[in-house]
Amino acid sequence: MRAHPPVEHAVVVVGPQYLAQYPVELAVSTKLLTLGENDFKVVDINGTVIFHVKSKLLTLHDRRYMKDASGNTLVNLRQKVVSVHRRWEAFRGESKEDKDLLFTAKKSKLLQYKTGLDIFLPNSKGGGPDFKVKGGYGESSCSILLGNSNTMLAQMHRKHSLKSKVLETDNFGVTVYPNVDYAFIIALVVILDEINADRSGED
């Protein structure tokens, strides 16, 4: 039995095709220290590739392109250059238009030991974040919650191994609860990873 209440209404941000009626277990591997790029691969429990994330770091705006297994861009993530709280914006497909904005994410606090994120949908009414990420990225796990409630949407678990250190990869698992858009959750994981790539935690 888990102590967190189930989601009452389906959480859809990227698309309803990424909902499941059961918990979705995903594994994320990232290739570290590549020149100008940092790639992610997301697989299910059978090892089937679900998403790829391609990164372009040597540009004015850091951008990440989240693609499905066929190579279609689902979401592009962009870091705002002038942003005190390390704000990121997520757009549908390869668009940069406001009408295609899916959500924005920013660090919960300017100075914090454990990184938390506040996530806002475009039609947010200003009564607080629509979603929150709690827990340090470098810790054993962190949680993605619905607004300021204790309704759990997903959990991320770090997986360190000698193999990952030798191969310069970083691996972690993500459990996405039923009726939660798992493409949206992976987009948040990508942002969290990029924010924590800067270990100073002060910007």
Backbone as CSV, one residue per row, in Angstrom:
resi,resn,N_x,N_y,N_z,CA_x,CA_y,CA_z,C_x,C_y,C_z
1,MET,0.846,-1.191,0.000,0.000,0.000,0.000,0.879,1.237,0.000
2,ARG,0.553,2.201,-0.856,1.374,3.399,-0.848,0.615,4.516,-0.149
3,ALA,1.366,5.388,0.495,0.780,6.406,1.358,0.272,7.611,0.584
4,HIS,0.466,7.629,-0.732,0.075,8.793,-1.520,-1.249,8.539,-2.234
5,PRO,-2.154,9.527,-2.217,-3.441,9.330,-2.885,-3.270,9.205,-4.389
6,PRO,-4.119,8.430,-5.062,-4.017,8.299,-6.520,-4.491,9.564,-7.217
7,VAL,-4.118,9.700,-8.466,-4.537,10.848,-9.261,-6.032,10.734,-9.571
8,GLU,-6.796,11.786,-9.252,-8.245,11.746,-9.489,-8.569,11.956,-10.965
9,HIS,-7.841,12.856,-11.603,-8.079,13.160,-13.010,-6.782,12.929,-13.781
10,ALA,-6.911,12.463,-15.005,-5.726,12.223,-15.828,-4.901,13.498,-15.984
11,VAL,-3.598,13.363,-15.871,-2.667,14.487,-16.045,-2.095,14.387,-17.451
12,VAL,-2.526,15.289,-18.339,-2.087,15.290,-19.733,-1.459,16.638,-20.056
13,VAL,-0.193,16.631,-20.465,0.499,17.860,-20.864,1.021,17.729,-22.291
14,VAL,1.749,16.655,-22.588,2.271,16.426,-23.938,1.211,15.775,-24.817
15,GLY,0.546,14.714,-24.316,-0.484,14.073,-25.114,-1.110,12.887,-24.412
16,PRO,-2.396,12.604,-24.671,-3.091,11.497,-24.012,-2.560,10.129,-24.404
17,GLN,-1.824,10.040,-25.516,-1.268,8.745,-25.921,-0.176,8.275,-24.959
18,TYR,0.266,9.157,-24.059,1.300,8.792,-23.086,0.719,8.538,-21.697
19,LEU,-0.562,8.192,-21.664,-1.195,7.774,-20.419,-1.262,6.252,-20.379
20,ALA,-1.171,5.695,-19.188,-1.355,4.255,-19.000,-2.215,4.041,-17.761
21,GLN,-2.905,2.924,-17.718,-3.759,2.610,-16.580,-2.988,1.887,-15.471
22,TYR,-1.694,1.767,-15.651,-0.846,1.049,-14.704,0.446,1.840,-14.524
23,PRO,1.205,1.594,-13.478,2.474,2.298,-13.311,3.432,1.978,-14.459
24,VAL,4.087,2.982,-14.987,5.045,2.820,-16.083,6.458,2.938,-15.523
25,GLU,7.249,1.901,-15.727,8.640,1.892,-15.266,9.551,2.194,-16.460
26,LEU,10.322,3.258,-16.343,11.229,3.656,-17.409,12.647,3.752,-16.867
27,ALA,13.604,3.479,-17.729,15.017,3.634,-17.380,15.623,4.688,-18.297
28,VAL,16.357,5.610,-17.699,16.960,6.711,-18.448,18.469,6.602,-18.347
29,SER,19.142,6.634,-19.489,20.598,6.661,-19.489,21.053,7.901,-20.238
30,THR,22.062,8.564,-19.699,22.592,9.763,-20.330,24.063,9.555,-20.618
31,LYS,24.498,10.034,-21.752,25.913,9.970,-22.116,26.542,11.296,-21.702
32,LEU,27.540,11.230,-20.859,28.135,12.432,-20.282,29.357,12.894,-21.066
33,LEU,29.639,14.190,-20.927,30.909,14.771,-21.379,31.147,14.651,-22.879
34,THR,30.092,14.681,-23.677,30.288,14.735,-25.117,30.341,16.185,-25.550
35,LEU,31.123,16.489,-26.550,31.362,17.874,-26.939,30.118,18.497,-27.556
36,GLY,29.537,19.440,-26.822,28.415,20.198,-27.372,27.089,19.478,-27.340
37,GLU,27.075,18.220,-26.931,25.814,17.488,-26.892,25.769,16.592,-25.657
38,ASN,24.572,16.334,-25.189,24.371,15.428,-24.068,23.096,14.655,-24.357
39,ASP,23.219,13.405,-24.729,22.075,12.647,-25.221,21.479,11.757,-24.140
40,PHE,20.158,11.644,-24.177,19.430,10.750,-23.286,18.794,9.642,-24.111
41,LYS,18.643,8.487,-23.489,17.848,7.412,-24.071,16.925,6.896,-22.978
42,VAL,15.643,6.753,-23.311,14.650,6.287,-22.346,14.065,4.980,-22.859
43,VAL,14.130,3.938,-22.029,13.619,2.622,-22.429,12.610,2.131,-21.398
44,ASP,11.746,1.181,-21.828,10.803,0.574,-20.891,11.440,-0.676,-20.281
45,ILE,10.652,-1.420,-19.507,11.218,-2.562,-18.776,11.669,-3.679,-19.702
46,ASN,11.213,-3.646,-20.948,11.646,-4.646,-21.922,12.876,-4.206,-22.715
47,GLY,13.368,-2.994,-22.418,14.518,-2.476,-23.144,14.163,-1.788,-24.449
48,THR,12.864,-1.618,-24.703,12.417,-0.944,-25.926,12.589,0.560,-25.785
49,VAL,13.214,1.194,-26.757,13.413,2.648,-26.704,12.080,3.364,-26.870
50,ILE,11.767,4.241,-25.933,10.530,5.010,-25.960,10.795,6.437,-26.426
51,PHE,11.850,7.052,-25.870,12.201,8.435,-26.222,13.712,8.565,-26.391
52,HIS,14.102,9.541,-27.204,15.475,10.034,-27.272,15.433,11.532,-26.939
53,VAL,16.486,12.016,-26.312,16.623,13.459,-26.114,17.949,13.886,-26.710
54,LYS,17.889,14.782,-27.674,19.084,15.316,-28.321,19.311,16.731,-27.820
55,SER,20.560,17.041,-27.524,20.882,18.342,-26.938,21.824,19.133,-27.826
56,LYS,21.566,20.420,-27.899,22.459,21.350,-28.576,22.884,22.400,-27.558
57,LEU,24.125,22.289,-27.105,24.591,23.139,-26.010,25.335,24.378,-26.492
58,LEU,25.919,24.309,-27.654,26.769,25.418,-28.103,25.963,26.416,-28.940
59,THR,24.856,26.871,-28.369,24.008,27.844,-29.043,23.651,28.929,-28.058
60,LEU,23.047,30.010,-28.561,22.648,31.109,-27.686,21.670,30.621,-26.627
61,HIS,20.703,29.832,-27.048,19.749,29.217,-26.127,20.052,27.728,-26.046
62,ASP,20.327,27.242,-24.828,20.452,25.800,-24.673,19.119,25.171,-25.034
63,ARG,19.154,24.174,-25.909,17.913,23.519,-26.323,18.050,22.004,-26.228
64,ARG,16.964,21.361,-25.850,16.885,19.907,-25.829,15.682,19.515,-26.676
65,TYR,15.856,18.527,-27.525,14.771,18.052,-28.384,14.404,16.638,-27.958
66,MET,13.186,16.483,-27.466,12.700,15.184,-27.021,11.932,14.536,-28.158
67,LYS,12.393,13.370,-28.592,11.836,12.704,-29.773,11.264,11.335,-29.399
68,ASP,10.276,10.899,-30.183,9.773,9.547,-29.968,10.703,8.546,-30.653
69,ALA,10.357,7.264,-30.568,11.237,6.215,-31.100,11.424,6.324,-32.610
70,SER,10.478,6.980,-33.302,10.571,7.155,-34.753,11.331,8.403,-35.163
71,GLY,11.763,9.191,-34.176,12.525,10.396,-34.474,11.699,11.656,-34.615
72,ASN,10.403,11.587,-34.324,9.551,12.777,-34.383,9.735,13.612,-33.119
73,THR,9.935,14.916,-33.279,10.123,15.789,-32.124,8.789,16.019,-31.427
74,LEU,8.725,15.642,-30.156,7.517,15.828,-29.353,7.540,17.154,-28.617
75,VAL,8.699,17.467,-28.033,8.851,18.645,-27.185,10.240,19.217,-27.409
76,ASN,10.350,20.547,-27.443,11.682,21.146,-27.355,11.739,22.008,-26.103
77,LEU,12.853,21.877,-25.398,13.063,22.533,-24.116,14.117,23.608,-24.286
78,ARG,13.822,24.777,-23.777,14.696,25.931,-23.982,14.942,26.635,-22.653
79,GLN,16.203,26.882,-22.354,16.539,27.646,-21.159,16.555,29.129,-21.488
80,LYS,15.876,29.924,-20.664,15.895,31.367,-20.858,17.244,31.908,-20.394
81,VAL,17.863,32.715,-21.249,19.220,33.198,-20.966,19.225,34.130,-19.766
82,VAL,18.314,35.089,-19.734,18.228,36.032,-18.615,17.164,35.510,-17.654
83,SER,17.606,34.737,-16.685,16.661,34.113,-15.760,17.348,33.869,-14.436
84,VAL,16.835,34.482,-13.373,17.449,34.356,-12.060,17.303,32.938,-11.520
85,HIS,16.140,32.333,-11.742,15.829,31.032,-11.147,16.070,29.868,-12.100
86,ARG,16.883,30.057,-13.136,17.107,28.988,-14.110,15.771,28.515,-14.691
87,ARG,15.076,29.392,-15.393,13.765,29.074,-15.945,13.905,28.372,-17.293
88,TRP,13.123,27.323,-17.466,13.053,26.592,-18.722,11.647,26.668,-19.283
89,GLU,11.542,26.651,-20.613,10.258,26.629,-21.283,10.181,25.391,-22.175
90,ALA,9.013,24.770,-22.221,8.797,23.589,-23.052,7.739,23.906,-24.105
91,PHE,8.070,23.652,-25.375,7.161,23.925,-26.482,6.846,22.631,-27.221
92,ARG,5.664,22.588,-27.823,5.261,21.420,-28.592,6.077,21.317,-29.881
93,GLY,6.497,20.096,-30.219,7.261,19.875,-31.450,8.527,20.713,-31.479
94,GLU,8.788,21.357,-32.609,9.964,22.218,-32.731,9.583,23.696,-32.723
95,SER,8.360,23.989,-32.299,7.851,25.358,-32.295,8.541,26.214,-31.229
96,LYS,8.556,27.528,-31.458,8.994,28.501,-30.465,7.866,29.491,-30.164
97,GLU,6.668,29.213,-30.681,5.544,30.143,-30.570,4.859,30.016,-29.207
98,ASP,4.388,31.158,-28.704,3.704,31.151,-27.407,2.499,30.223,-27.401
99,LYS,1.824,30.108,-28.535,0.617,29.270,-28.591,0.949,27.790,-28.411
100,ASP,2.213,27.427,-28.597,2.631,26.032,-28.459,3.385,25.769,-27.161
101,LEU,3.349,26.771,-26.256,4.000,26.585,-24.956,3.246,25.533,-24.152
102,LEU,3.959,24.512,-23.665,3.355,23.450,-22.867,3.440,23.738,-21.370
103,PHE,4.613,24.197,-20.926,4.781,24.544,-19.511,6.094,25.285,-19.326
104,THR,6.247,25.919,-18.178,7.517,26.508,-17.768,7.919,25.885,-16.434
105,ALA,9.217,25.814,-16.203,9.730,25.241,-14.956,10.848,26.116,-14.437
106,LYS,10.899,26.300,-13.130,11.979,27.092,-12.536,12.329,26.518,-11.170
107,LYS,13.534,26.840,-10.720,13.933,26.407,-9.392,13.012,27.040,-8.357
108,SER,12.634,26.252,-7.335,11.708,26.734,-6.325,12.300,27.878,-5.512
109,LYS,13.603,27.800,-5.260,14.279,28.825,-4.473,15.561,29.215,-5.182
110,LEU,15.957,30.453,-4.966,17.168,30.945,-5.622,18.401,30.217,-5.094
111,LEU,18.489,30.077,-3.784,19.606,29.361,-3.163,19.038,28.151,-2.451
112,GLN,19.427,26.975,-2.866,18.899,25.770,-2.230,19.900,24.629,-2.353
113,TYR,19.977,23.845,-1.289,20.893,22.703,-1.289,20.313,21.573,-2.127
114,LYS,19.022,21.310,-1.934,18.343,20.293,-2.719,17.492,20.983,-3.780
115,THR,17.678,20.613,-5.018,16.955,21.278,-6.088,15.489,20.878,-6.086
116,GLY,14.629,21.884,-6.020,13.201,21.686,-6.212,12.767,22.514,-7.407
117,LEU,11.756,22.060,-8.101,11.242,22.784,-9.261,9.776,23.124,-9.064
118,ASP,9.388,24.302,-9.531,7.985,24.680,-9.645,7.640,24.683,-11.121
119,ILE,6.528,24.032,-11.475,6.134,23.906,-12.877,4.772,24.558,-13.066
120,PHE,4.662,25.394,-14.100,3.439,26.150,-14.364,2.936,25.855,-15.777
121,LEU,1.648,25.580,-15.896,1.015,25.448,-17.202,0.695,26.829,-17.754
122,PRO,0.533,26.973,-19.079,0.290,28.297,-19.672,-0.964,28.983,-19.126
123,ASN,-1.983,28.213,-18.787,-3.223,28.805,-18.298,-3.304,28.797,-16.777
124,SER,-2.147,28.714,-16.117,-2.106,28.713,-14.664,-2.741,29.983,-14.121
125,LYS,-3.552,29.834,-13.067,-4.308,30.973,-12.529,-3.507,31.793,-11.526
126,GLY,-2.267,31.431,-11.296,-1.440,32.224,-10.391,-1.599,31.856,-8.930
127,GLY,-2.258,30.751,-8.634,-2.440,30.333,-7.251,-1.403,29.337,-6.793
128,GLY,-0.196,29.438,-7.308,0.858,28.488,-6.971,1.147,27.586,-8.161
129,PRO,2.211,26.799,-8.065,2.605,25.935,-9.191,1.586,24.829,-9.446
130,ASP,1.495,24.395,-10.693,0.615,23.271,-11.047,1.235,21.934,-10.655
131,PHE,2.576,21.888,-10.676,3.302,20.681,-10.301,4.560,21.091,-9.555
132,LYS,5.093,20.183,-8.752,6.338,20.439,-8.032,7.238,19.212,-8.104
133,VAL,8.547,19.465,-8.133,9.538,18.401,-7.982,10.233,18.632,-6.650
134,LYS,10.259,17.603,-5.803,10.873,17.712,-4.482,11.946,16.647,-4.334
135,GLY,13.012,17.026,-3.632,14.088,16.068,-3.378,15.307,16.396,-4.201
136,GLY,16.462,16.172,-3.615,17.697,16.493,-4.323,17.958,15.534,-5.463
137,TYR,18.387,16.088,-6.590,18.665,15.259,-7.768,19.788,14.268,-7.488
138,GLY,20.753,14.669,-6.690,21.871,13.785,-6.367,21.559,12.803,-5.250
139,GLU,20.355,12.931,-4.667,19.959,12.005,-3.608,19.482,10.696,-4.234
140,SER,19.035,9.776,-3.391,18.622,8.468,-3.893,17.344,8.553,-4.712
141,SER,16.493,9.541,-4.419,15.257,9.659,-5.183,14.684,11.057,-5.051
142,CYS,13.797,11.405,-5.963,13.029,12.635,-5.838,11.625,12.353,-6.361
143,SER,10.694,13.228,-6.011,9.282,12.998,-6.296,8.706,14.151,-7.109
144,ILE,7.751,13.820,-7.978,7.014,14.821,-8.738,5.578,14.779,-8.232
145,LEU,5.095,15.929,-7.779,3.808,16.019,-7.098,2.852,16.939,-7.848
146,LEU,1.558,16.732,-7.590,0.522,17.576,-8.169,0.387,18.830,-7.324
147,GLY,0.794,19.981,-7.882,0.688,21.259,-7.181,1.337,21.216,-5.814
148,ASN,0.649,21.808,-4.828,1.160,21.799,-3.458,0.571,20.657,-2.642
149,SER,-0.029,19.674,-3.317,-0.630,18.542,-2.625,0.420,17.461,-2.377
150,ASN,-0.024,16.362,-1.754,0.877,15.215,-1.592,0.506,14.106,-2.565
151,THR,-0.206,14.461,-3.650,-0.551,13.491,-4.684,0.666,13.231,-5.556
152,MET,1.172,12.010,-5.493,2.398,11.645,-6.195,2.101,11.318,-7.657
153,LEU,2.857,11.919,-8.571,2.722,11.622,-9.987,3.808,10.677,-10.472
154,ALA,5.010,10.832,-9.930,6.134,10.001,-10.368,7.265,10.094,-9.353
155,GLN,8.154,9.115,-9.405,9.358,9.120,-8.584,10.561,8.760,-9.447
156,MET,11.673,9.373,-9.127,12.913,9.097,-9.839,13.917,8.504,-8.863
157,HIS,14.609,7.446,-9.290,15.566,6.745,-8.438,16.919,6.720,-9.133
158,ARG,17.922,7.170,-8.428,19.268,7.173,-8.992,19.837,5.764,-9.024
159,LYS,20.615,5.456,-10.059,21.273,4.150,-10.170,22.733,4.382,-10.561
160,HIS,23.614,4.267,-9.577,25.044,4.426,-9.866,25.701,3.050,-9.897
161,SER,26.610,2.853,-10.788,27.329,1.579,-10.853,28.725,1.831,-11.394
162,LEU,29.607,0.875,-11.160,30.970,0.983,-11.698,30.922,1.063,-13.220
163,LYS,30.029,0.279,-13.812,29.895,0.274,-15.271,29.537,1.666,-15.787
164,SER,28.611,2.338,-15.114,28.190,3.655,-15.587,29.340,4.648,-15.494
165,LYS,30.168,4.532,-14.458,31.303,5.454,-14.321,32.354,5.188,-15.403
166,VAL,32.591,3.926,-15.695,33.582,3.575,-16.708,33.122,4.031,-18.098
167,LEU,31.837,3.844,-18.385,31.310,4.158,-19.713,30.846,5.600,-19.847
168,GLU,31.065,6.400,-18.775,30.648,7.805,-18.777,29.157,7.950,-19.070
169,THR,28.386,7.101,-18.429,26.940,7.232,-18.520,26.376,7.398,-17.124
170,ASP,25.218,7.984,-17.066,24.529,8.197,-15.806,23.158,7.557,-15.965
171,ASN,22.761,6.730,-15.022,21.529,5.965,-15.183,20.590,6.193,-14.012
172,PHE,19.309,6.278,-14.293,18.319,6.338,-13.236,17.001,5.775,-13.739
173,GLY,16.180,5.361,-12.777,14.879,4.817,-13.102,13.786,5.806,-12.754
174,VAL,12.686,5.758,-13.478,11.544,6.631,-13.235,10.286,5.769,-13.167
175,THR,9.543,5.895,-12.091,8.244,5.240,-11.962,7.163,6.298,-12.135
176,VAL,6.336,6.144,-13.165,5.254,7.091,-13.435,3.947,6.410,-13.057
177,TYR,3.162,7.055,-12.209,1.933,6.442,-11.713,0.826,6.464,-12.764
178,PRO,-0.212,5.627,-12.579,-1.282,5.536,-13.586,-1.940,6.884,-13.888
179,ASN,-2.370,7.043,-15.135,-3.085,8.235,-15.607,-2.243,9.503,-15.541
180,VAL,-0.922,9.345,-15.646,-0.010,10.491,-15.683,0.784,10.421,-16.987
181,ASP,0.841,11.527,-17.690,1.529,11.668,-18.973,3.030,11.417,-18.774
182,TYR,3.508,10.237,-19.200,4.914,9.922,-18.922,5.885,10.673,-19.822
183,ALA,5.422,11.185,-20.964,6.290,12.052,-21.778,6.558,13.366,-21.035
184,PHE,5.541,13.903,-20.389,5.694,15.112,-19.574,6.681,14.873,-18.435
185,ILE,6.567,13.736,-17.770,7.464,13.430,-16.653,8.915,13.361,-17.129
186,ILE,9.154,12.714,-18.271,10.519,12.622,-18.791,11.056,14.006,-19.156
187,ALA,10.213,14.876,-19.695,10.644,16.251,-19.996,11.101,16.955,-18.717
188,LEU,10.393,16.746,-17.616,10.798,17.344,-16.338,12.119,16.766,-15.855
189,VAL,12.304,15.467,-16.046,13.561,14.819,-15.639,14.740,15.409,-16.407
190,VAL,14.538,15.676,-17.696,15.594,16.282,-18.516,15.970,17.658,-17.971
191,ILE,14.967,18.473,-17.654,15.226,19.814,-17.108,15.962,19.710,-15.779
192,LEU,15.512,18.800,-14.932,16.160,18.618,-13.634,17.618,18.229,-13.806
193,ASP,17.887,17.351,-14.741,19.258,16.923,-15.006,20.115,18.094,-15.476
194,GLU,19.561,18.921,-16.358,20.340,20.039,-16.896,20.600,21.101,-15.836
195,ILE,19.616,21.386,-14.991,19.816,22.360,-13.923,20.898,21.883,-12.962
196,ASN,20.898,20.599,-12.675,21.863,20.062,-11.724,23.226,19.778,-12.330
197,ALA,23.352,19.939,-13.638,24.664,19.818,-14.261,25.589,20.916,-13.775
198,ASP,24.983,22.045,-13.359,25.736,23.119,-12.750,25.719,22.876,-11.244
199,ARG,26.809,22.360,-10.720,26.817,21.918,-9.330,26.894,23.060,-8.328
200,SER,27.072,24.303,-8.777,27.164,25.403,-7.804,25.813,25.634,-7.153
201,GLY,24.721,25.408,-7.905,23.395,25.565,-7.358,23.031,26.991,-7.002
202,GLU,23.770,27.957,-7.509,23.553,29.334,-7.095,22.975,30.206,-8.190
203,ASP,22.645,29.629,-9.353,22.089,30.475,-10.408,20.772,29.914,-10.892
